[in-house]
């Protein structure tokens, strides 16, 4: 086997180990020999029960102190070691980042502008949803009957909202009768006049009550003077 091995290239020097405890000329490493290493473990404490380290942990700590990394031999290049390279994942991470941003923004836009929440009743997303329906009606004009009802808006419960459709007067018939129909302004003016009349009546009643209270106070004073006058004579 030795004869079949090819000779070393010129200038080749056999590699030297980090230390050799059997070589008298070798310098002792500053950290000591592996046999002098302390067993790795947690510091002794009153709250921690000390445990003996496993063999794997001892070997791992020894290799770390020796700064030795085991490398497998190369299969393509005999006599050399495999080199472990980091995988470039920058493109994958950027793709995941952009895909997550695109997916989250799509879900938000769909939920705010296009989804019909609360069965069409007023909610926090009613304004952007109606804006989307108005733009769709102007551009495409293909709204359904349900979407047209959503444009007007509706509320739940006892809250009543006025209809946006104008009230049309009945056509035909006598115009003079239609013109004599009282409007809201006429009703308000009539209520104001009635309130003024009621206030005037109440003021008159208050004045009459005050006058009736003053007359009994004057009458006894006049009677006492008359009795005194007759009593003298």
MODELLER restraints for C-alpha pairs under 7 A, 6 or more apart:
rsr = mdl.restraints
at = mdl.atoms
rsr.add(forms.Gaussian(group=physical.xy_distance, feature=features.Distance(at['CA:19:A'], at['CA:26:A']), mean=6.63, stdev=0.5))
rsr.add(forms.Gaussian(group=physical.xy_distance, feature=features.Distance(at['CA:19:A'], at['CA:29:A']), mean=6.80, stdev=0.5))
rsr.add(forms.Gaussian(group=physical.xy_distance, feature=features.Distance(at['CA:20:A'], at['CA:26:A']), mean=6.24, stdev=0.5))
rsr.add(forms.Gaussian(group=physical.xy_distance, feature=features.Distance(at['CA:34:A'], at['CA:62:A']), mean=6.49, stdev=0.5))
rsr.add(forms.Gaussian(group=physical.xy_distance, feature=features.Distance(at['CA:39:A'], at['CA:58:A']), mean=6.50, stdev=0.5))
rsr.add(forms.Gaussian(group=physical.xy_distance, feature=features.Distance(at['CA:40:A'], at['CA:53:A']), mean=6.44, stdev=0.5))
rsr.add(forms.Gaussian(group=physical.xy_distance, feature=features.Distance(at['CA:40:A'], at['CA:58:A']), mean=6.48, stdev=0.5))
rsr.add(forms.Gaussian(group=physical.xy_distance, feature=features.Distance(at['CA:40:A'], at['CA:61:A']), mean=6.97, stdev=0.5))
rsr.add(forms.Gaussian(group=physical.xy_distance, feature=features.Distance(at['CA:41:A'], at['CA:53:A']), mean=6.08, stdev=0.5))
rsr.add(forms.Gaussian(group=physical.xy_distance, feature=features.Distance(at['CA:44:A'], at['CA:50:A']), mean=6.14, stdev=0.5))
rsr.add(forms.Gaussian(group=physical.xy_distance, feature=features.Distance(at['CA:71:A'], at['CA:81:A']), mean=6.13, stdev=0.5))
rsr.add(forms.Gaussian(group=physical.xy_distance, feature=features.Distance(at['CA:71:A'], at['CA:82:A']), mean=6.41, stdev=0.5))
rsr.add(forms.Gaussian(group=physical.xy_distance, feature=features.Distance(at['CA:72:A'], at['CA:81:A']), mean=5.75, stdev=0.5))
rsr.add(forms.Gaussian(group=physical.xy_distance, feature=features.Distance(at['CA:72:A'], at['CA:82:A']), mean=5.78, stdev=0.5))
rsr.add(forms.Gaussian(group=physical.xy_distance, feature=features.Distance(at['CA:73:A'], at['CA:80:A']), mean=5.92, stdev=0.5))
rsr.add(forms.Gaussian(group=physical.xy_distance, feature=features.Distance(at['CA:73:A'], at['CA:81:A']), mean=4.33, stdev=0.5))
rsr.add(forms.Gaussian(group=physical.xy_distance, feature=features.Distance(at['CA:73:A'], at['CA:82:A']), mean=5.74, stdev=0.5))
rsr.add(forms.Gaussian(group=physical.xy_distance, feature=features.Distance(at['CA:74:A'], at['CA:80:A']), mean=5.60, stdev=0.5))
rsr.add(forms.Gaussian(group=physical.xy_distance, feature=features.Distance(at['CA:74:A'], at['CA:81:A']), mean=4.87, stdev=0.5))
rsr.add(forms.Gaussian(group=physical.xy_distance, feature=features.Distance(at['CA:74:A'], at['CA:82:A']), mean=4.85, stdev=0.5))
rsr.add(forms.Gaussian(group=physical.xy_distance, feature=features.Distance(at['CA:112:A'], at['CA:125:A']), mean=5.84, stdev=0.5))
rsr.add(forms.Gaussian(group=physical.xy_distance, feature=features.Distance(at['CA:112:A'], at['CA:128:A']), mean=6.56, stdev=0.5))
rsr.add(forms.Gaussian(group=physical.xy_distance, feature=features.Distance(at['CA:112:A'], at['CA:129:A']), mean=6.74, stdev=0.5))
rsr.add(forms.Gaussian(group=physical.xy_distance, feature=features.Distance(at['CA:113:A'], at['CA:128:A']), mean=5.30, stdev=0.5))
rsr.add(forms.Gaussian(group=physical.xy_distance, feature=features.Distance(at['CA:113:A'], at['CA:129:A']), mean=4.59, stdev=0.5))
rsr.add(forms.Gaussian(group=physical.xy_distance, feature=features.Distance(at['CA:113:A'], at['CA:132:A']), mean=6.09, stdev=0.5))
rsr.add(forms.Gaussian(group=physical.xy_distance, feature=features.Distance(at['CA:114:A'], at['CA:129:A']), mean=6.04, stdev=0.5))
rsr.add(forms.Gaussian(group=physical.xy_distance, feature=features.Distance(at['CA:120:A'], at['CA:150:A']), mean=5.74, stdev=0.5))
rsr.add(forms.Gaussian(group=physical.xy_distance, feature=features.Distance(at['CA:121:A'], at['CA:153:A']), mean=6.50, stdev=0.5))
rsr.add(forms.Gaussian(group=physical.xy_distance, feature=features.Distance(at['CA:121:A'], at['CA:154:A']), mean=5.16, stdev=0.5))
rsr.add(forms.Gaussian(group=physical.xy_distance, feature=features.Distance(at['CA:121:A'], at['CA:155:A']), mean=5.30, stdev=0.5))
rsr.add(forms.Gaussian(group=physical.xy_distance, feature=features.Distance(at['CA:121:A'], at['CA:156:A']), mean=6.80, stdev=0.5))
rsr.add(forms.Gaussian(group=physical.xy_distance, feature=features.Distance(at['CA:122:A'], at['CA:153:A']), mean=6.33, stdev=0.5))
rsr.add(forms.Gaussian(group=physical.xy_distance, feature=features.Distance(at['CA:122:A'], at['CA:154:A']), mean=6.00, stdev=0.5))
rsr.add(forms.Gaussian(group=physical.xy_distance, feature=features.Distance(at['CA:122:A'], at['CA:155:A']), mean=5.60, stdev=0.5))
rsr.add(forms.Gaussian(group=physical.xy_distance, feature=features.Distance(at['CA:130:A'], at['CA:151:A']), mean=5.67, stdev=0.5))
rsr.add(forms.Gaussian(group=physical.xy_distance, feature=features.Distance(at['CA:137:A'], at['CA:143:A']), mean=6.24, stdev=0.5))
